[in-house]
Amino acid sequence: MRTAIQSVERTCLTSRPAAEAYLGGVCFKLGPPQLIGAELEWLTAQPPDYLRPGLVSLAAALGPHTPRTIDPTSPAQPLPGGSAVTVEPGGQIELSSAPCRSARELCDYLAADHAVLAGLLSSKSILMASEAADGRRPAQRLLQSPRYSAMESRFARIGPFGKLMMCNTAATQISVDAGADAAAVEERWRLLYTIGPALVAAFACSTRLFGIPDGQWASQRMRTWLELDAPRTAGTPRSADYAAWVLDAPLLSVYNDGEDWAPPDDATFGDWVDGALGEMVGQPTSADLDYHLTTLFPPVRAAGHLEVRYLDAQPGDLWRVPIAAIDALLSGPGVMAEALGAALPTADRWRDAAEFGLGDLDLRSAATALLSLAASYAPDPEFVRLLDAAAERCCRGLAPGEEY
């Protein structure tokens, strides 16, 4: 969902309580849940050799929709349905929707913008591949900003999965309003975390990743997140603990006007608040904390709204299914209670979900139950049909697209 955390003023943060209080205000915007949004990602390639398109080619194809990460002078106009176009480090293309009033409206706008985007890219012989992980090409970073240089440097010290995540994976991300009050936020947050492993298994469709043995994991995309930087990606199952987790997460980069944004090794934002980075860096501001929030990648991320970040990109137009599922499962207290009960036996089994997917019978059972439940609460006949079909697919242990 195309929104961003921004501070109105650059307030200096001189203590952890001040930083936690600030986070409480910007991470969870309270109000009756009304809006839903999504970010859809695709790998890009140029035939006949499946080469990565260069940034010049992408900018030529996108024209006035080119993101400013490629051309700082671009107007970065949204597509007709309101979606912004962004480009990820490895050349993956992303549609980031405007907030919508219903899942039906969201899917219609995204489908229209996808058609426009595909047409723009095809004019320069660039294909959009509906694959959650790239098993054909080595990881190659196209975006050379200091942010991504610092990111790659940190991840490289941990292992190969960081650069693979940056350059060779694509996801379906869904955003929903946080909730009417703190108690509602906690209920919605807990549910999104609890159903996560079952939904990872339900929508896992990335068994191939370049340089990694084939067929060992159901979601190699999710595996990259589990392997690359646990203090940055694990998150917390309670919204009440999110602010403390943010401050204890290591800095990825320190925004400045130079080319080197690398922070001291293993320094956290809390360390910075406590003055551990020294006088040269100075005390952090609210803008620095806003930036730090964008460098954290938990399964559910708070950005005013709640971002569900644990789902593979789906084949074809099947991205509609997880959107419909999340929307239905959060649609009221009754369905939320049922969904929580169905998912509790597999809560926290993130690694098993990514490795075994629907091959694990408990995860298969939970996934089937959740999608059947979503079908029974979905308000749209097309979504009912799609969710029923997905539940049947899960019951049979098939990955998305395998039933066709």
Summary of the structure (lengths in Angstrom):
residues: 404
radius of gyration: 20.4
end to end distance: 29.9
largest distance: 61.0
contacts: 1440
relative contact order: 0.15
helix: 46%
strand: 13%
